Amino acid sequence: MIVLDTNETILSPRNIRECKTKEQLILYLKLNLLGQALNKGKILQGYSLTITDEEEKDYTLNIRAINNDNVEEKIPISFSLENVIQYFSTKKEDKYELNYNINFENIIISCGLFIQNVNFNGSVYFRNTTLQLNVGFYNSNFNKLLVFSHSDFYKMQRLEFDNIEFNNMLSFAYCNFDCRVEIKNSKFNSISFFIRNTFHSILIFSKKCELNNIICFYISNFKSNLEFKNTTMNTIMYFRGSTISKLSFNEIKFNDNNSILSIDNNFIENNYYDRFFYYLLEDEKKEILKDINKKNNEINKIHFYNIRITGKIDLQNIEVKEADFKGSIIDGGLINPVNFKVHKFANRESALFLKNEAYARNNAIDALEYKAKEIDKHKEDLIKDWQKNKDFKTFGDIVSIGLSSLYSDNGQNWIRAFICTILFPTVFFTLSYTNFKVGLYFYILLITYAINILFFKDILEYIINSILVYLIACILLPLIYIEITSFDESYIKELFMFLIPTNFEQIKESIYIYNDNTLFRGFNYFIGKIAFWYGSVQTVTAFRKFAKGA
């Protein structure tokens, strides 16, 4: 309850620009509350009127600058605001109860903001506000809306929420964060929106945060990490139109086997939550919805570290450049990847982890994709081992995996396997049909390329590969063209006979290909046959990849 005395408020500044101390700001806010009360029809009793505790929820503490239509100006507040908030609060036991709504708008909070032990029973708004130093909320509850809109957080040490309960909607919209944002030991009991924000530093949820409701990340740019560490999950996360450098989950926990962590690229379709969303968009609703519907997420890395999965993790409609599940185990829960596309796994264990989980969910389509990625990571491990130990068994495994990748993308692409089955035998047959010098030149290039892949990396590999491409284009291809143009009509006939797997009639006669049946040409002939047989197996395997038991 507060008693507003007109004899006191007559001394108040008439606008916030004139407030140079916290005492002047308190007088200004009293005058503003008096105006609100009179507008609501309250009548002065002598020179004063009273706003009861029950009525306070209908009033707003307006710490705001009212700009002219053509002027956008922020007014600096160079004194502490904590005592102002406490003045309008009621002390109950160890906490302050603030029943008023509070609105920070068009101001610069230049000396920081440190709020602790406050129950906010009204909504709190930060609109078009600049915060230049540390901002922290500690041991407090937000029982109504907490909204940050069009606000800037300078390169202060951090924006911090510690031991906070968000019991109603939390929203960050159109904000720019040049600082580290930490949310620790806090509970999210209602929906949270992050809309069109830019985070230049990390946003981290840590130290036993509890995520108990939906979190939506829409059209936001995370230039550093978005991290969840030592956090309890029972929530659905919606990502739409956002760019994330690294999405990391480290040692997260689940309440029980019914807890869910769902990461989805689809827009939320729920009328109840839509009303909240539309409320935040204000006049720019149509523009935002248009952008959301046309823009996909760009997630560079997603990491799940050392997680004991006792609940359910849904990964749906997401495409990431790198994924890492190292140290995570299933303990009574499950992970359900649906249309979760990974360009690269950080290690083989991660691909194996997702593959097994996809098979466990009878999701053969995604499981086969992860299996192919697992084989690629195994090849990388083998190459590293070969560079150290020079073991020929390892070399053989590298060649085997390399051929499988080349022919059919490790059993994923039967069309490519079919093309390779025709193309490679044709190349080797042509080498056996031409002058042996062309074939010799081809093998020199092939061996050079293999040495380059096995022993050199990075920029040197790029340079050598480029040189090989130019050599093939400038020398080998013209030589083959000259040779082929000089062939007689029997070349095509001989080629089709060669592509019959069991036909070896061509090498039974001494007149086999030109008049010199050399060892080198015979070698090319048999390599071509092997390439055809191998390609046939790869084609059939890839074609039957969805067959049961394949």
N, C-alpha and C positions, 0 to 999 in steps of 0.2 A: 504494500500500500504506500502511496505517496500523496502528500498534500502539496498542491501547487498554489503559491501565494503570488498574487499579481503585484504586490509591493516589492517582492523579490525579483520577479521576472522583468519588471520595468527597467532594471539595470542590466539586463542581458544584452549581449551582442545580437545584432539583427541578422547576421549571416555568419557562416562558419569561417569565412576569411578573417574575421575580426577576433577569432578565438586564438589567443596566444598562450593560454595556460589551461590546465585541466579544470580549474575552477570556472573559468569563463565558458568552457565547453559544457560543463554541467548546467550552468545557467541557461545556455543556449538550448540545450536539450529539454530543459523544463519548459521553456517558452514554446518550443515546438510541440511538446506533449499537451500544453494548455490549448494550443490552436487545434490539435486533433480532437481534444475532448469537446471543445465548443462546437466543432463541426459535426460531432456525433450527437449534439443536442443536449449535452450536460449543461447545467445551470450553475453559475457562481453562487456560492453561499457567502454573501458579504464580499470579501476580497479574495476568496480562495475556493478551490474545489478539490475533491478527493477522487483518486483512481484506486479502486480496491484491488486486492490480489487477484480476484477472479477476472476483473476487467483488464488487467495488464496485458493479457494475451492478445487483446485487440488493438494494441498500440505499438508503435515502432520508434525505436531510438534512431533517428536519422542523422548519422555522422556523414553528411554528404554535402557536396558543393553543387548548387543549382546553376548550370551554365546557361548563357544566352544561346539562342538558336544557332547563331553563326560562330560561336566560340566554344572550342573544346579545351578546357583548362582543368588541370588537377591542382588541388590546393594542398600544400604540404602541412602535415601534422607533425610538429617537432617535439612533442612531449608524450609521455607514457599514457596509454589508453586503459591500462589494466585497472587503475583506481576508479576510472570513470565507470567501467562495467560493474565493478564491485559496489559502487555507490547506488546504482539502481537495482542491485540484487538484495536478496534476503539471506542472511547467514543462518543455516540450519546445520547443527552439529559441525562436521568438518568441511562442509561445502557451501557454496553460494548458489542460490536459486534465482535465475534470471527468467522472468516470465515474459518480458517484452520481446518482440521481434527486434532485430538490430540490423541496420543497413549501412554498410561502408560503401560509399560511392563517390567517384571522381576525386579521390584524395591520394596523397602520397604519404604513406606511413614510414617516416624516415628514421625513427629510432627503434624499430623492431616492435614485435608484439609477443608478449609472454602471458598466456592464459592458463591458469591451473585451478583445479578444484571448483569447477563451475558446472552446474546443470543448466543447459540451455533449453528452456521449455518453449521458447518461440523459435521462429526461423532466423537463420543468420545468413546474410548476403554480403559478398564482396564483389562489387561491380565496378569495372573500369578503375581498379585500384592498383597502385604500385607499392610493393613492399620491398624496402631497400636493405634491411638488415635481417637478423635471425627472426623467424616466426615459429612459435611453438605452442601446441595445445597439449596439456598434461592433466591426467586424472580427471577427465571431464566427460560429460554425456551430452550428445546432441539428440534431443528427442523430437525435433522437427527438422525441417530442411536445412542443409548446409550447402550453400551454393557459392562457387567461385566462378565469375564470368568476366571475360575480357580483362583479366588481371595479369600483371607482370611481376615475376619474382626475380629480383636481381641476383648477382653473383654473391649472395651471402653464404654463410657456412651451410645452412640447411633450412628446409621447411620440415617440421617434425610434428608428428602426432604420436603420443605415447600414453598408453592406458586410456584409450578413448572408446566409448560405445556409440556407434552410429545407429540409432534406433529408427531413423527415417532416412529419406533419400540423401545421398551425397552426390554432388555434381561438380566436376571441373569442366568448364566449357570455354573455348577460345582463349586459353591461358598460355603464357610463355614462361617456362621454367629454366632459368640459367643456373639454378642451384640444385643441390642434392635433395631429394624428397624421401623421407623415411617415415614409414607407418609401422609402429611397434606395439606389441602387446595390446592390440585393439580388436574390437568385435564389430563386424559388419552384419547387422541384423536386418538391413533393408537393401534395396537395389542401389547400385552405384553406377554413375555415368562418367566416362571420360570422353569428351567430344571436342575434336578439333584443337587439341593441345599440342604444343611442341616441348619436348623434354630434352634439354641439351646434356643433362647429367642423369644419373641413375634414379629410377623410381623403385623402391624396395619395400616389400612387406615382410616383416621379420619378427623374431622373438615372440612366438606364440600368438600371432594374429589368428583370429578365427573368421573365416569367410563363410558366412551362413546364408548368403543370398546372391542374386545375380549381379555380375559385374560386366559392364558393357564398355568396350574400347572402340570408339567410332572415329575414323578419319583423324587419328592422332599420329604424330611423328615422334618415335622414341629413338633419338640419335645415339643413345647409350643403352644400358641394360634395363629391361623390365624384369625384376627378380622377386621370387617368392621363396623365402628361406625360413625353415623351422616354423611353418605355418600350418594350421589345421584347416582342411578343405572340406566343405560340403556345399559346393556352389557350381553354377554354370557361368562360364566366361564366354561372352560373345565378342568376336573380333570382326570388324568390318571396315575396310578401306584404310587400314592403319599400316604404317611402316615401322618395323621393329628391328633394331640391330641384333638384339639377343633376348630371347624369352627363356628365362631360367627358373627351374623348380628344384630347390635344394633341401633335402631332408623334410619334405612336407609330410603331414600326417592326416589320417582320416579318423573321424569320430567312431565309425563302425563300418560294417560291411555294406550298409545302405547309403553311405556317404558317396557323393558324386562330384567329380571334377570334370566338367565338360568344356572343351575348347572348340568353338564352332565358328565357322566363317559366315554363317547365314544370319540375316537380319531377324531380330526377335519379332515374332508375330503373336502379340498378346495385347488385347485392347486395354487391359488394366495398366500395363507398363507403357503402352503407346501414349497414354494421356500424360504420364510423367515426361516422356520424351518430347512430345509436342509442346509442353509447357516450357521446356528449356530452350526450344528453338526460337520462340518468339516470332518475329517477323521474317526470319530467314528460314522458316520451316521448309518451304518448297525447294530452295536451293540445296539445303543439306540433304533432304531425302533424295534429290536427284543425284547428288554426288555419291551418297551411300550405295545406291542401286547400281551404279556403273563402275565403282572402284573396288578392286580386290585388295586383300591384304598382301603386304610384302614383309615376310618374316625371314630374316637372314639366318638366325640360329635358334633352335629350341632345345633346351637341355633339361633332363630330369636326372638329378644326381642323388644317389644313395637314398632311394625312396622305398620304403616297405609298403607295398600297395595292398591295403586291406579293404579299400573301397573300390569304386569304379572310376576309371579315367576314360572319357570319350574324346577322341581326336577326330573331328569331322570337317570335311571340306576345307582342308588347309594344305598349302604348298609352302615348303620351307627349303632353304638352301642347305642347311646342315642340321642333323638331329643327333643327340647324344643321350643314351639311357644307361650310362655306365654306373654300376653299383646298385641298380634298382632291382627289386625282386617282387614276385607276386606272393602274397601271404593271405590267401583267402579271398582276394579281390580279383579284379580283371582290368585289362586295358583293351579298349575297343577302337582300333583304327579303322575309320571308314572314309575312303577317298582322301587319305592322308598321304600326300605325295612328298617324297624326300629326294632331293637331288644328290645329296651326299650324306653318308653317315660318318660320325667322328671316329668310329671304331667298329670292328666286326661284331663285338658283343651287342652293340645297339641294334644292328640289322637283324641279328639272330633273335634278339629279344622280341622285336616287333613281328618277325616272321612267325615265331612260335605262338604268339598271342593271336595273330590273324588266323592261323590254322585252328587254334582252340575255339575261335568264334565261327568256324566254318566259312571264313572269308578267304577263299582260295585265290581270288583275283589279286587282292593286295598282298597276300602272302607270297605269291610268285614274284611280284615286284621287289619285295624285301629280300627274297632269296637271291635274286640277281645282284642286288646291291651288296649282299653279304659276300658273294663270290668275288665281287670287285675289290672289297676291302681285304679279303683273304689274299688276293693277288698282290695288293700293295704290301701286305705283311711279308709275303714270300719274297718279293723283290728286295725288301730291306734285309731279309735273312740271307739272300743270295749275295748281296753286296758285302756281307760280313764273312760268310763261311764258304762260299763257292762250292756248294754241294750240288751235284748233278741231278739228284732226285728233285731237289727244289727247283732247279732250272726246268726240268721236265714238267713239273706242276705249273710253272709260270707259263710255259708254252701251251699247255693244255687249256688253261683258263683263258689265255689270250685268244686262242683259236675259237673257243666257245663264244667269247664276247664278240669277236669279229664276225662270225657267221650268223649268230642268232640272238645277240644281246643276252647271252646265257639262258637260252631257251624261251625268250619272250616274243620274238619276232619271226614268224615262219616265212613271211614274204621276203625279208632280207636273207634268210637262210636259203630260200629257193633261188634267189638271184645269185648268191655266192656259189651255190652248187653248180650253176651253169657257168658263171663268169670265171672262177678260179681254174677249173679244169680246162676251159678254153684257153686261158693264158698259158698254162703249162704245155698244152698240146701245141699251141702256136710257137712256143719257144723250142719245142722239139722239131717243129716243121721248118723253122728259119735257120739261118746261118748260126752256128754255135756261138759266135762272138756276141751276138745280141743277148743270148741267154746268159753268157758269162758276165756281161755288163749288168744285167738285171740282178744276178746273185750278189755281185759286189755291192750294189746299192742296198740290197736287202740286208746283208750282213752288217753294213755300216749303220743302217737304221737300228738294228737290234742292239748293237753295241752302245749306240747313243741312248737308247731307252733304258738299258740296264745299268749304265755307269755314269751317265751325266744327267743333270737336272736344270730346271729353271731356264735362264736366259740362253745358256749354251745349247740346251736341247732345242729351244725355239730356233736358234740360228742354224743348227745342223739340219733340222727338219725343213727349214726354208730352202737351204741349199739343195737338199735332195729333191724337193718338189721342182725346183728350177731345172735340175739335171734331167729328171724324168721328162719334163715338158719339152725341154730344148733338144735332148739327144735321143733318149730311148724311144719315145713315141714316134718321131720321124723315121727312125731306123725300122721299127716294126711296120710302119705304114709302107715304106719302100719295099720291104720284104713281101708283105701281103699283096701288094699290087702286082708283084711279079709271079704270084702263085697261079697255077693253072686251075681249071674248074674242079679238079679233084679235091681241092682243099676242103670245101664245104662237105662233100661226100665223106671224106676221111674224118672230118670233125664229128659228124653225126654217128659214124661207126664207133668212134672213140668214146662217145657219151653212152654207149651201151655198156653197162658195168662189166658184163662177163665176156665181152668180145676182145680177144687178144690176137685176132688174125693179122693185124697190121704189122706185128713184129716177127711173124713167122717167116716172112720172105726176106731175102737179102736186099731186095730193092726198097726196103722200108724207108720212106721219106728221103727224097733225093737219092743219092746212090752211096751214101756213107753212113752206115748204121753205127754211129759212134756211141761210146759209153755215155757221154754227156747228154745226148739226145734221148737215149734209153732211160736215163735217170729222170729227165723231165717227163717222159711218157708215164712212168710209174707214179711219180708224184702227182701228176694230173689225175690218174685213176684213184689214188688214195683220197685226193681232194674231193672227188665226186662221191665216193663211198661215205666219207666223213660228212659231207654236206647233206647227203640223203638222210643220214641218221639225225642230224641237227634239224632238218626240215620236218621230219615226222615227229620228233620230240616236241618241237615248238608248236606244231599244229595240234598236238594232243595235250597241250599244257593244262587245259581245263578238264580233261577226262579224269574220272575217279581213279585214284591210284597211280596217275602218271607222275 
